[in-house]
């Protein structure tokens, strides 16, 4: 009997370092991945690179962003902040009702020519909250994966990092935590409502500053919680 494919995970902005790293890790874990890009050929080239790394048996393909949204109910957004709003406005007609969007966007000053060690003020409170205003009604948004090093994601070793998931939808939190657990060395913790994403984004800016200063790939670990918090 042929093994049935898992529901696809669509990565918007999947040709960048963070998107490629998540695609690689999830492909290795047996997930079905669709990499999205403004250019369908570039997306397919990225998918081919993943297959070169993970093996031709993995289920990875590439499409133009709108086609990706029409093909999947789980969307992961890994684009720079300056492109987030424009992209979501363009894709709004293509995003299916009932989809879940996992947003890893951080409103870094570097995105508009400033320093990466601080965040920009976002009227909605955070990049994730901005995304929630831009997606179609009925689409759930979770903020997560901000603090994973793209360099380490694109490597072969287990990571040493926790991620915090913020969302107003308990199902989106559970889905995101399940996907996080498929990345070796990563634990995912429920961080409460989506409004807490503003804190996650500030932590990301702090980590970037630390990593630049100390020439590392530091993440975060949350200690002292009961075991079920990490499950």
Rosetta blueprint (number, residue, H / E / L):
1 X L
2 X L
3 X L
4 X L
5 X L
6 X L
7 X L
8 X L
9 X E
10 X E
11 X E
12 X E
13 X L
14 X L
15 X L
16 X L
17 X H
18 X H
19 X H
20 X H
21 X H
22 X H
23 X H
24 X H
25 X H
26 X H
27 X H
28 X H
29 X L
30 X L
31 X L
32 X L
33 X E
34 X E
35 X E
36 X E
37 X E
38 X L
39 X L
40 X H
41 X H
42 X H
43 X H
44 X H
45 X H
46 X H
47 X H
48 X H
49 X H
50 X H
51 X H
52 X H
53 X H
54 X H
55 X L
56 X L
57 X L
58 X L
59 X L
60 X E
61 X E
62 X E
63 X E
64 X E
65 X H
66 X H
67 X H
68 X H
69 X H
70 X H
71 X H
72 X L
73 X L
74 X E
75 X E
76 X E
77 X E
78 X L
79 X L
80 X L
81 X H
82 X H
83 X H
84 X H
85 X H
86 X H
87 X H
88 X H
89 X H
90 X H
91 X H
92 X L
93 X L
94 X L
95 X L
96 X L
97 X L
98 X L
99 X L
100 X E
101 X E
102 X E
103 X E
104 X L
105 X L
106 X L
107 X L
108 X E
109 X H
110 X H
111 X H
112 X H
113 X L
114 X L
115 X L
116 X L
117 X L
118 X L
119 X E
120 X L
121 X L
122 X L
123 X L
124 X L
125 X L
126 X L
127 X H
128 X H
129 X H
130 X H
131 X H
132 X H
133 X H
134 X H
135 X L
136 X L
137 X L
138 X L
139 X L
140 X E
141 X E
142 X E
143 X E
144 X L
145 X L
146 X L
147 X L
148 X L
149 X L
150 X H
151 X H
152 X H
153 X H
154 X L
155 X L
156 X L
157 X L
158 X L
159 X L
160 X L
161 X E
162 X E
163 X E
164 X E
165 X E
166 X E
167 X E
168 X L
169 X L
170 X H
171 X H
172 X H
173 X H
174 X H
175 X H
176 X H
177 X H
178 X H
179 X H
180 X H
181 X L
182 X L
183 X L
184 X L
185 X L
186 X E
187 X E
188 X E
189 X E
190 X E
191 X L
192 X L
193 X L
194 X H
195 X H
196 X H
197 X H
198 X H
199 X H
200 X H
201 X H
202 X H
203 X H
204 X H
205 X H
206 X H
207 X H
208 X H
209 X H
210 X H
211 X H
212 X H
213 X H
214 X H
215 X L
216 X L
217 X L
218 X L
219 X L
220 X L
221 X L
222 X L
223 X L
224 X L
225 X L
226 X L
227 X H
228 X H
229 X H
230 X H
231 X L
